[in-house]
Amino acid sequence: MLAKSRYSTFINDLIIEVKEALMQPISVALRNEDGKICCKAEKKICALSQTFKWEGLNDLPYGVYMLECSQGDEMFSMRIVKRV
């Protein structure tokens, strides 16, 4: 599984791009600068899907986060910024 956010900034939702998805859910989490998990979700994805939208992030404060995507034994993380 290769997954990442389509953009390095977001406002209220994230578009996650997935390549080589396995037939199991993808776990996504956002950690703040202190390493605390601010929100997390699990998305079921079919092998044909290439993107999914993580909605409902409008209550998060503005700032820098680490996006973590994992599926099975694979994990990807990237720095992402919630902006105005």
C-alpha positions in Angstrom: 0.0 0.0 0.0 1.3 3.4 -0.9 -0.9 6.2 0.5 -0.4 9.9 0.9 -2.4 13.1 1.1 -2.9 14.7 -2.3 -2.0 18.1 -0.8 0.4 19.1 2.0 -2.3 21.5 3.4 -5.9 21.1 4.3 -8.9 23.1 5.7 -11.8 20.8 6.6 -11.0 17.5 4.9 -8.2 15.5 3.4 -8.0 13.7 0.1 -5.9 10.5 0.6 -4.4 8.9 -2.5 -4.0 5.1 -2.3 -2.0 2.9 -4.7 -1.6 -0.9 -4.4 -4.4 -1.2 -1.8 -4.8 -4.5 0.0 -8.2 -6.0 0.6 -8.2 -4.7 4.2 -9.1 -1.4 5.9 -6.7 1.5 5.9 -6.1 3.2 9.2 -5.4 7.0 9.2 -4.4 9.2 12.1 -3.4 12.8 12.6 -0.9 13.6 15.4 -0.2 17.1 16.7 3.3 18.4 17.2 3.4 16.8 20.7 2.8 13.4 19.1 -0.7 13.1 20.5 -3.3 11.5 18.3 -5.9 14.2 17.6 -8.2 12.1 15.4 -8.2 8.7 13.7 -10.4 6.8 11.3 -10.5 3.5 9.5 -11.6 3.4 5.8 -12.5 0.3 3.8 -11.1 0.6 0.3 -11.5 -1.6 -2.7 -8.6 -2.4 -4.9 -9.9 -0.2 -7.7 -10.2 2.9 -5.6 -7.4 5.4 -5.9 -8.6 8.1 -3.5 -10.9 8.7 -0.5 -12.0 11.8 1.4 -11.5 12.1 5.2 -14.1 14.5 6.2 -15.0 16.2 9.5 -11.7 17.7 10.4 -13.1 21.2 10.8 -12.9 21.0 14.7 -9.1 20.6 14.6 -7.1 23.7 15.5 -4.9 25.2 12.8 -1.3 24.0 12.9 1.1 21.3 11.9 0.2 17.6 12.0 1.7 14.3 11.0 -0.6 12.2 8.8 -0.1 8.5 9.4 -1.6 5.9 7.0 -1.2 2.2 7.7 -2.5 -1.0 6.2 -1.3 -4.4 7.4 2.4 -4.1 8.1 3.0 -1.0 5.9 2.9 2.5 7.2 3.4 5.9 5.6 3.6 9.3 7.4 3.9 12.9 6.2 3.9 16.4 7.6 0.7 18.2 6.8 -0.6 21.7 7.7 -4.2 22.7 8.6 -4.6 26.3 7.4 -7.2 29.0 7.4 
